[in-house]
Amino acid sequence: MSVNTISSEFHLINDGEINRKIAYSQIGQIDAKNIFLCLPGLLETRESFHPLFSMVESYDACCWLSLDYCGRGDSDPLPPIANYSFSKYLADTEDLIESLIVPQQVDASRKLHLIGTSMGGILAMHLVNRVQHRVDSVILNDIGLYLHWSSLMTLYQNIKESNNQLSKLKVDARAIDAVQSRSHFDLPYDFDLFGMRFNSLLKNFTGKVVLLHNAESPICPIHVATQSQTRYANLKIWTLDKPGHPAKWEESMVVKLSQLMRLKPKSMENIDIQVSLQIPEIVQSTNAFGMDFIESFLKTSQTHFESTIEDPRLWFNQLVKRIKFWKGSYS
């Protein structure tokens, strides 16, 4: 997938007497069975999810959205009289959900999944707390249910050292200043001597909750992930053996995501193309198993494939291995 296949859209926010636009990226139809709303981190825009979009485009019945918070990327800045804060980002996101997504949830078969990176993960947990009956699952990227004070200081220090990066992302200077203010994080949370706790936001939530993180993350290392699981027993943890923050989406994680959400491929078309290109190299001139047999086998397997196989790539790799075995046995 190229960036050109991602549509760039705008959602209008009626903010009192002032109207402003929130920019968002979209692939897939908004009336799809599965809607994935992706929420960026403090130092990100909606484009941070475009690499993920390139790996999930082949799944059927899905719509993927990512947004720019106010004052970031292609979204309008706040007027001078308004302050940037978590509550403002949350209110804008709720407005988008209510206007764009809720009208599509006409029955229980339509599902909303939230993917939040760092700050976006905290916003996702607050969304669950407010509209949990509409949310089917939450994927937290490198932000646990516990945020140590020391990790928070590290995050703020990284922000101070990222002025050049922020200018490239078109972040309003007022938004950068606000991030370093205590009033910026104005949403409720529990706390103790060691840090902030968010597990109460997931109380009574019955959907899936997944924590994807780097083992050596400065924000959510292994001990924080483990600690988060003690606060929420049903939490699934996916650990990448890497440093840094946040975790980068990899093909293996996308496969696990598709299996967890039971996503299916759009069609056999792409697989058929791969088969037609690769099988002649594997089976050039077999006796008992010629190309007629292989083509017939693929056609008769299509119904079973589309109804039961969760990951077509695994199925295809197994098929190629079998063909190689057949060639060795009958050539």
Steps between C-alpha positions, in 0.01 A plus 500: 500500500621850423421810700291615203241229571428648845229763486547821698175624653383776734248500784342830602502589870246758614691658788261765624500787252811365327506211253824312445606188312650176623696311234489121478629226270277218381523173310194282456132585517362664814210253509738204533445230761823593682600862554849564640551850641870573547606768750856638471740588780618842616778527241305341214244581233256274317778408256671295772237233429545493123761218518243296692237580235731362232505163678127470568352613170450142384252415778132500417211687665731751670524877515815657646506859624774713655466863601699815566422663832429872496812705433682206342554389143217618276249574777418861585663656806290605796397866520718717730241495778502115522759280668648177368434210736417129521134585558492701176652214298252260661201724430601536133543124467162435660343749260650314205377164635148628561474663158690257279498157664194468724252540208662190346455286812145406411530152654729291719690362199679835447808523720717793609865433587727764653876505442682757711870585505637647825272800570257354247479188716404707804231672292380158381458382860300814582283437195432148625401645835252734329361292214606144584174353367612611152859370520593139423876510563792723598861466386745706706835576338776536759279647771400276788235532768774649716720800413788564738583859589857439381370384160287813475805716563688310229214566258501873575876512457468337158246766404743778591765338281267451202436858382632428149282189467193688619552777246509239221172358626336843485423523871367830631758667726229557760429126505869430569501747788178352637643147508758616754233652724339314791157608377548309174418164663159598635319165487431303822730216607595307812850533640737388773856578602640333187280625219166529322253210477238458226357154575181647649413637154459142379276393788206294374638500144447154349678550168853404402793704634848451352826663604764513225833626634878493471683297762743787564258788462562806722122532541372143515780247563434139597447565872235766424323264258500226765378746761220605264389140466466467877260796485298356211507121486363471144774719353687337210867600473693501171868573564754601236859436602605854415583832667337840450154651506253430349489150351515483120236289330653192337352238271494240781299736722255570217451125454427463873260792479313345207473170685377664821235702314422210263562712193480335160675582173306699242508228236709228340611739225837600647577144608412370152746746347777381731419137425504554124838670524666259742361155430653471148841551662429224751315254273657529158426155359363255752351171388229401747429855621483745208368853478146376420485326834638801690248738341215263574618461859508876553150550360343225711677633812379859461174461695679335792775761486270802518287358781760354736851633438590801715833576332537430125878540508541205737271290282687594185842423653374156605370438147836592344681262737266218398553569130877491552458164674287369213758612248778322688294182524377477140757676283 
